[in-house]
Amino acid sequence: MQMAWGYAPPLIIEAATRHGVFDHLETGPKTVDEIGTLSGASVRGLRAIMNALTGLGLLAKSDGRYALTPESAAFLISGKPGYHGGFFRHTSDLIPNWLHLNEVVQTGRPVLNVNDESQGAGFFHDFVEALFPMSYPATQALAGALGLDRAQQPVRVLDLAAGSGVWGIGLANRSPQVTVTAVDWPGVLDVTRKSAERHGLTARFSFVPGDLLTADFGSDHNVATLGHILHSEGEKRSRALLKKTFDALAPGGTIAIAEFLVDDARATASGSLIFGVNMVIATADGDTFTFNEITGWLREAGFENPRTLDAPGPSPLILATKPE
């Protein structure tokens, strides 16, 4: 039964964020009637979703008054750094495509191909900002591992498929020595520019429009970040991208990869395996990969010492080094 209703929790959370339920509770416990007055939504609808959220552990209820739990206070209050409401809203955009899964399995062809710029640029433009809170904590773990707080020399960061700019921004926020080259499609770089501007980092960013396999990456970068991009690229393009990234790094440079990793047997990492189905729906060649698969591609490209770095997020980061 939990599986049969598995689509419901994210839609309930989305409805609550759209009607400000969590925001209105930030100031203290309230009744459904009070939330109805504040939000303008129906008491009947609010009561149903707020009771369901209580059952999900995202609200607490006592004497007819509802209150936030630690999880909803941390992740579902708009404007907070950890706000994930945008990601749940993105779910509503994905569900219509999932309704074609039977056809996709039959034909092997995606509903849309987000790696095609004509289809993907608008798709990514509309949702990459929702991913910022998911990735930012991992950027801070990476900054710590790279020792950016102690950097005395310039650190050149290549942010590939930059999207919201979260990887470059997260590293640049840790050291004035960091400058960032952000690469993405022109329609997505508009979001990257605005995000860098909001963080007061425009002067330390440069922007390179184009497809990852044809854009000019430059050279002698100290760090390259690939934040959740290999899964949509697929194996062939990923291997080519890793080789191109290797060539763009300075000797001793570090590549950092964020991915939804699966176990070697593809049998237990259920979240990443479900995301693999999403790649069949949304891309021509995308998939989710194991650490060992990505390690093999890194070594093939010339990298050494592939390793994982524990970081907040769906999976640990994968790091590797270009030989001195």
TORLO-165468 format. One record per residue (C-alpha): chain; residue in one letter; residue number from 0; x, y, z. Coordinates in pm, 1 decimal, padded with zeros to 6 digits. Layout:
BEGIN
- drenvo_gumi_bagu_X_Y_Z
- A_A_NUM_X_Y_Z $
...
***
This chain:
BEGIN
- drenvo_gumi_bagu_X_Y_Z
- A_M_0_00000.0_00000.0_00000.0 $
- A_Q_1_00287.5_00235.4_00067.5 $
- A_M_2_00410.5_00174.3_-00286.2 $
- A_A_3_00064.1_00215.6_-00436.2 $
- A_W_4_00035.9_00562.5_-00281.6 $
- A_G_5_00403.0_00649.3_-00327.3 $
- A_Y_6_00323.8_00938.4_-00561.0 $
- A_A_7_00109.0_01110.1_-00297.3 $
- A_P_8_00358.5_01245.1_-00035.9 $
- A_P_9_00554.9_01471.3_-00272.8 $
- A_L_10_00231.4_01613.6_-00415.0 $
- A_I_11_00094.4_01673.2_-00064.8 $
- A_I_12_00417.3_01849.9_00031.5 $
- A_E_13_00398.7_02058.1_-00284.8 $
- A_A_14_00039.5_02160.7_-00210.4 $
- A_A_15_00143.5_02262.8_00140.4 $
- A_T_16_00434.7_02473.8_00015.0 $
- A_R_17_00222.6_02642.2_-00252.8 $
- A_H_18_-00035.8_02742.3_00008.0 $
- A_G_19_00223.1_02854.6_00260.4 $
- A_V_20_00137.5_02599.3_00528.8 $
- A_F_21_00492.9_02563.7_00658.6 $
- A_D_22_00568.0_02935.4_00626.8 $
- A_H_23_00256.5_03027.4_00824.7 $
- A_L_24_00353.7_02785.5_01101.3 $
- A_E_25_00702.1_02932.1_01139.6 $
- A_T_26_00573.6_03181.6_01394.9 $
- A_G_27_00407.1_02912.3_01606.9 $
- A_P_28_00131.9_02646.2_01620.8 $
- A_K_29_-00200.2_02727.6_01452.1 $
- A_T_30_-00537.3_02570.3_01381.5 $
- A_V_31_-00655.7_02473.6_01034.6 $
- A_D_32_-00899.5_02765.2_01043.3 $
- A_E_33_-00614.6_03008.3_01113.8 $
- A_I_34_-00409.5_02866.4_00826.1 $
- A_G_35_-00716.9_02894.8_00604.9 $
- A_T_36_-00754.8_03262.2_00690.6 $
- A_L_37_-00387.5_03330.7_00628.8 $
- A_S_38_-00360.8_03131.6_00306.1 $
- A_G_39_-00701.9_03177.7_00150.0 $
- A_A_40_-00721.7_02803.1_00089.7 $
- A_S_41_-01017.5_02583.6_00183.3 $
- A_V_42_-01031.8_02448.8_00536.5 $
- A_R_43_-01142.5_02110.1_00402.1 $
- A_G_44_-00839.9_02078.1_00173.5 $
- A_L_45_-00599.0_02211.1_00432.6 $
- A_R_46_-00726.6_01973.8_00700.5 $
- A_A_47_-00672.9_01675.5_00470.9 $
- A_I_48_-00316.1_01761.8_00371.7 $
- A_M_49_-00215.0_01880.2_00719.7 $
- A_N_50_-00337.1_01557.1_00875.8 $
- A_A_51_-00148.0_01361.9_00610.8 $
- A_L_52_00165.1_01567.5_00680.4 $
- A_T_53_00125.8_01483.4_01048.6 $
- A_G_54_00119.1_01117.1_00957.6 $
- A_L_55_00432.4_01168.5_00748.4 $
- A_G_56_00613.0_01329.7_01041.8 $
- A_L_57_00633.6_01673.2_00881.2 $
- A_L_58_00381.2_01835.2_01115.3 $
- A_A_59_00294.9_01775.7_01481.2 $
- A_K_60_-00055.8_01815.1_01621.7 $
- A_S_61_-00178.7_01887.5_01973.0 $
- A_D_62_-00521.9_02010.4_02088.1 $
- A_G_63_-00623.4_02088.8_01731.4 $
- A_R_64_-00320.0_02303.8_01663.1 $
- A_Y_65_-00048.2_02212.6_01413.2 $
- A_A_66_00323.0_02284.6_01448.1 $
- A_L_67_00640.8_02231.0_01252.1 $
- A_T_68_00870.2_01936.6_01315.6 $
- A_P_69_01249.7_01973.5_01299.1 $
- A_E_70_01252.7_01837.3_00941.4 $
- A_S_71_00990.6_02073.8_00804.1 $
- A_A_72_01145.2_02366.8_00990.6 $
- A_A_73_01482.8_02290.3_00831.9 $
- A_F_74_01378.1_02207.6_00475.7 $
- A_L_75_01032.9_02346.4_00397.3 $
- A_I_76_01038.8_02711.3_00507.3 $
- A_S_77_01080.9_02928.5_00199.2 $
- A_G_78_01380.8_03158.3_00210.2 $
- A_K_79_01583.9_02933.1_00438.6 $
- A_P_80_01914.6_02800.4_00298.6 $
- A_G_81_01794.7_02440.8_00320.9 $
- A_Y_82_01459.3_02500.8_00148.1 $
- A_H_83_01365.3_02202.0_-00069.5 $
- A_G_84_01015.1_02310.5_-00164.1 $
- A_G_85_01125.4_02386.9_-00518.6 $
- A_F_86_01235.5_02028.2_-00567.3 $
- A_F_87_00891.8_01900.2_-00465.9 $
- A_R_88_00732.1_02145.4_-00706.2 $
- A_H_89_00955.5_02001.5_-00977.4 $
- A_T_90_00795.7_01662.3_-00910.2 $
- A_S_91_00471.4_01789.7_-01060.3 $
- A_D_92_00656.2_01857.3_-01385.1 $
- A_L_93_00802.8_01505.4_-01389.3 $
- A_I_94_00487.8_01305.1_-01313.6 $
- A_P_95_00316.9_01361.9_-01652.8 $
- A_N_96_00621.8_01213.0_-01825.4 $
- A_W_97_00622.4_00912.6_-01589.5 $
- A_L_98_00265.6_00837.0_-01698.9 $
- A_H_99_00418.2_00732.0_-02034.3 $
- A_L_100_00648.1_00474.4_-01872.2 $
- A_N_101_00472.4_00174.8_-02032.3 $
- A_E_102_00532.4_00321.5_-02376.9 $
- A_V_103_00891.6_00415.2_-02291.8 $
- A_V_104_00968.1_00061.0_-02178.7 $
- A_Q_105_00813.3_-00075.7_-02498.5 $
- A_T_106_01001.7_00152.0_-02737.1 $
- A_G_107_01317.3_00240.5_-02543.2 $
- A_R_108_01266.4_00601.9_-02647.9 $
- A_P_109_01232.9_00885.4_-02393.5 $
- A_V_110_00932.5_01112.0_-02360.3 $
- A_L_111_01173.6_01401.5_-02404.9 $
- A_N_112_01549.8_01421.0_-02441.1 $
- A_V_113_01686.0_01676.9_-02199.1 $
- A_N_114_02031.9_01641.3_-02355.1 $
- A_D_115_01895.6_01795.8_-02674.5 $
- A_E_116_01935.9_02170.8_-02628.1 $
- A_S_117_01608.8_02244.1_-02808.5 $
- A_Q_118_01421.9_02036.1_-02546.9 $
- A_G_119_01653.6_02055.9_-02248.0 $
- A_A_120_01744.6_02423.5_-02219.0 $
- A_G_121_01397.8_02529.8_-02110.4 $
- A_F_122_01361.9_02226.5_-01885.4 $
- A_F_123_01683.3_02299.1_-01694.7 $
- A_H_124_01625.8_02675.9_-01693.2 $
- A_D_125_01302.3_02622.5_-01503.8 $
- A_F_126_01425.9_02391.1_-01231.0 $
- A_V_127_01802.9_02414.1_-01169.7 $
- A_E_128_01755.2_02670.2_-00893.2 $
- A_A_129_01548.5_02411.1_-00704.8 $
- A_L_130_01861.5_02193.5_-00685.3 $
- A_F_131_02074.2_02460.9_-00514.5 $
- A_P_132_01987.3_02358.5_-00153.4 $
- A_M_133_02051.1_01991.3_-00231.2 $
- A_S_134_02404.6_02054.0_-00355.8 $
- A_Y_135_02529.5_02349.0_-00151.0 $
- A_P_136_02620.7_02150.0_00164.0 $
- A_A_137_02827.8_01914.1_-00052.8 $
- A_T_138_03016.5_02211.9_-00197.4 $
- A_Q_139_03123.3_02302.8_00154.4 $
- A_A_140_03252.0_01951.9_00220.4 $
- A_L_141_03446.7_01974.7_-00105.9 $
- A_A_142_03586.3_02317.2_-00014.5 $
- A_G_143_03709.3_02173.8_00314.0 $
- A_A_144_03873.9_01877.2_00143.2 $
- A_L_145_04045.8_02110.4_-00102.6 $
- A_G_146_04171.0_02334.5_00178.4 $
- A_L_147_04025.4_02646.2_00019.0 $
- A_D_148_04013.2_02828.1_00353.3 $
- A_R_149_04394.0_02822.5_00353.2 $
- A_A_150_04447.6_02901.3_-00015.0 $
- A_Q_151_04721.7_03159.2_-00071.1 $
- A_Q_152_04734.5_03129.8_-00450.0 $
- A_P_153_04461.8_03167.8_-00715.0 $
- A_V_154_04231.7_02867.1_-00750.6 $
- A_R_155_04068.5_02832.5_-01090.7 $
- A_V_156_03743.2_02634.2_-01085.3 $
- A_L_157_03577.7_02489.3_-01396.7 $
- A_D_158_03204.7_02444.7_-01323.6 $
- A_L_159_03062.1_02216.0_-01592.6 $
- A_A_160_02687.6_02210.1_-01662.3 $
- A_A_161_02682.4_02492.9_-01410.1 $
- A_G_162_02303.7_02528.0_-01384.8 $
- A_S_163_02228.8_02734.6_-01075.3 $
- A_G_164_02602.9_02790.3_-01029.3 $
- A_V_165_02590.4_02617.7_-00691.6 $
- A_W_166_02927.1_02440.0_-00721.2 $
- A_G_167_03122.9_02746.1_-00827.1 $
- A_I_168_02936.3_02968.1_-00582.2 $
- A_G_169_02987.1_02727.6_-00293.8 $
- A_L_170_03362.7_02713.2_-00353.7 $
- A_A_171_03397.5_03085.6_-00422.4 $
- A_N_172_03218.8_03165.2_-00097.0 $
- A_R_173_03497.7_02987.8_00092.4 $
- A_S_174_03791.8_03180.4_-00050.3 $
- A_P_175_03857.4_03508.2_-00232.9 $
- A_Q_176_04126.5_03318.6_-00424.9 $
- A_V_177_03862.5_03126.4_-00621.7 $
- A_T_178_03755.9_03228.1_-00970.8 $
- A_V_179_03502.6_03027.5_-01169.7 $
- A_T_180_03450.6_02943.1_-01536.1 $
- A_A_181_03088.0_02833.2_-01574.0 $
- A_V_182_02991.5_02627.7_-01879.8 $
- A_D_183_02633.6_02555.1_-01985.2 $
- A_W_184_02381.2_02616.9_-02260.4 $
- A_P_185_02310.2_02988.2_-02320.2 $
- A_G_186_01952.7_02957.2_-02193.5 $
- A_V_187_02071.7_02804.9_-01866.2 $
- A_L_188_02366.2_03040.9_-01815.9 $
- A_D_189_02111.0_03319.6_-01766.7 $
- A_V_190_02018.2_03146.1_-01440.7 $
- A_T_191_02386.0_03099.1_-01348.6 $
- A_R_192_02455.4_03470.7_-01400.2 $
- A_K_193_02161.9_03577.8_-01185.0 $
- A_S_194_02261.9_03336.5_-00910.4 $
- A_A_195_02623.3_03457.6_-00910.5 $
- A_E_196_02496.8_03816.2_-00896.2 $
- A_R_197_02273.0_03741.4_-00596.1 $
- A_H_198_02577.4_03608.8_-00411.7 $
- A_G_199_02790.9_03909.9_-00506.1 $
- A_L_200_03029.3_03695.3_-00710.5 $
- A_T_201_02978.9_03818.5_-01067.4 $
- A_A_202_03327.3_03969.7_-01085.1 $
- A_R_203_03482.6_03629.5_-01011.9 $
- A_F_204_03276.2_03439.1_-01270.0 $
- A_S_205_03323.6_03400.5_-01642.7 $
- A_F_206_03060.0_03233.1_-01858.3 $
- A_V_207_03112.5_02999.5_-02153.4 $
- A_P_208_02798.5_02911.1_-02351.4 $
- A_G_209_02777.2_02585.3_-02542.2 $
- A_D_210_02740.5_02209.0_-02533.1 $
- A_L_211_02980.0_02029.8_-02301.5 $
- A_L_212_03148.5_01836.1_-02580.8 $
- A_T_213_03204.3_02139.1_-02806.1 $
- A_A_214_03246.3_02437.1_-02568.1 $
- A_D_215_03595.7_02573.2_-02501.3 $
- A_F_216_03689.3_02475.0_-02145.4 $
- A_G_217_04019.8_02663.7_-02146.6 $
- A_S_218_04314.3_02515.4_-01961.4 $
- A_D_219_04511.0_02505.6_-01636.1 $
- A_H_220_04209.9_02487.5_-01406.5 $
- A_N_221_04284.4_02364.4_-01054.9 $
- A_V_222_03941.4_02214.0_-00988.2 $
- A_A_223_03665.1_02086.1_-01215.2 $
- A_T_224_03314.9_02013.4_-01085.9 $
- A_L_225_03057.9_01789.9_-01256.7 $
- A_G_226_02749.3_01827.1_-01043.3 $
- A_H_227_02490.9_01561.8_-01131.9 $
- A_I_228_02559.0_01560.7_-01504.9 $
- A_L_229_02698.9_01216.8_-01594.4 $
- A_H_230_02364.0_01045.8_-01542.4 $
- A_S_231_02199.5_01249.0_-01819.0 $
- A_E_232_02503.0_01233.1_-02048.4 $
- A_G_233_02516.1_00853.5_-02058.2 $
- A_E_234_02828.6_00638.7_-02078.7 $
- A_K_235_02967.6_00741.1_-02419.9 $
- A_R_236_02937.8_01116.0_-02367.9 $
- A_S_237_03050.7_01086.6_-02004.8 $
- A_R_238_03373.5_00913.7_-02103.5 $
- A_A_239_03443.4_01180.7_-02364.9 $
- A_L_240_03358.4_01454.7_-02112.8 $
- A_L_241_03596.4_01315.0_-01851.3 $
- A_K_242_03881.9_01306.5_-02104.5 $
- A_K_243_03808.3_01664.3_-02210.6 $
- A_T_244_03797.4_01769.9_-01845.6 $
- A_F_245_04131.0_01599.3_-01780.0 $
- A_D_246_04287.7_01801.3_-02061.6 $
- A_A_247_04148.3_02126.0_-01917.8 $
- A_L_248_04296.8_02073.2_-01571.0 $
- A_A_249_04639.4_02183.2_-01458.5 $
- A_P_250_04879.0_01910.4_-01338.3 $
- A_G_251_04776.4_01817.1_-00986.1 $
- A_G_252_04422.2_01940.5_-01049.2 $
- A_T_253_04118.4_01773.1_-00893.4 $
- A_I_254_03795.2_01660.0_-01054.3 $
- A_A_255_03488.4_01638.3_-00828.9 $
- A_I_256_03182.6_01444.2_-00942.3 $
- A_A_257_02841.6_01439.5_-00776.3 $
- A_E_258_02616.8_01153.1_-00881.5 $
- A_F_259_02332.2_00926.5_-00774.2 $
- A_L_260_02552.0_00621.7_-00728.1 $
- A_V_261_02417.1_00267.8_-00743.4 $
- A_D_262_02566.3_-00044.6_-00589.5 $
- A_D_263_02768.8_-00281.7_-00806.9 $
- A_A_264_02487.3_-00536.7_-00825.6 $
- A_R_265_02227.1_-00268.5_-00901.0 $
- A_A_266_02008.9_-00426.9_-00636.4 $
- A_T_267_01993.4_-00218.9_-00317.7 $
- A_A_268_02033.9_00155.8_-00384.2 $
- A_S_269_01661.5_00199.4_-00448.2 $
- A_G_270_01657.0_00580.4_-00479.4 $
- A_S_271_01933.6_00586.0_-00738.7 $
- A_L_272_01782.8_00288.0_-00923.1 $
- A_I_273_01447.9_00468.9_-00945.6 $
- A_F_274_01635.1_00771.8_-01074.8 $
- A_G_275_01778.2_00541.9_-01343.7 $
- A_V_276_01421.4_00484.7_-01463.2 $
- A_N_277_01378.5_00862.4_-01474.0 $
- A_M_278_01678.7_00876.7_-01707.2 $
- A_V_279_01510.2_00631.9_-01945.7 $
- A_I_280_01205.3_00860.9_-01947.5 $
- A_A_281_01399.6_01187.0_-01986.7 $
- A_T_282_01714.1_01110.8_-02188.0 $
- A_A_283_01823.7_00912.2_-02492.8 $
- A_D_284_02123.3_00745.3_-02323.6 $
- A_G_285_02125.0_00843.1_-01954.9 $
- A_D_286_02155.8_00604.8_-01661.8 $
- A_T_287_02284.4_00585.0_-01307.6 $
- A_F_288_02629.8_00436.1_-01253.2 $
- A_T_289_02843.5_00263.8_-00993.4 $
- A_F_290_03154.6_00405.6_-00832.0 $
- A_N_291_03360.3_00136.3_-01002.7 $
- A_E_292_03221.2_00221.7_-01346.4 $
- A_I_293_03302.8_00590.7_-01304.7 $
- A_T_294_03643.5_00501.2_-01159.5 $
- A_G_295_03721.3_00305.2_-01474.7 $
- A_W_296_03632.7_00600.8_-01694.4 $
- A_L_297_03844.7_00833.2_-01479.7 $
- A_R_298_04149.2_00607.7_-01509.8 $
- A_E_299_04088.5_00573.7_-01883.2 $
- A_A_300_04093.6_00954.9_-01909.2 $
- A_G_301_04428.3_00969.2_-01723.5 $
- A_F_302_04319.4_01047.5_-01369.8 $
- A_E_303_04469.6_00875.6_-01068.6 $
- A_N_304_04357.4_00801.3_-00714.4 $
- A_P_305_03978.6_00790.5_-00766.4 $
- A_R_306_03821.6_00811.0_-00422.0 $
- A_T_307_03503.4_00905.6_-00243.3 $
- A_L_308_03444.0_01201.7_-00014.6 $
- A_D_309_03161.5_01182.9_00236.9 $
- A_A_310_02938.2_01482.6_00180.7 $
- A_P_311_02576.8_01576.3_00260.4 $
- A_G_312_02367.2_01459.0_-00031.6 $
- A_P_313_02229.1_01151.8_-00206.0 $
- A_S_314_02575.0_00993.4_-00252.0 $
- A_P_315_02937.1_01067.3_-00161.8 $
- A_L_316_03137.8_01279.6_-00403.9 $
- A_I_317_03390.8_01113.5_-00631.5 $
- A_L_318_03730.8_01283.3_-00649.5 $
- A_A_319_04031.4_01203.6_-00869.2 $
- A_T_320_04358.0_01380.8_-00947.6 $
- A_K_321_04545.8_01469.8_-01263.4 $
- A_P_322_04908.4_01355.4_-01219.6 $
- A_E_323_05167.4_01623.0_-01150.1 $
***
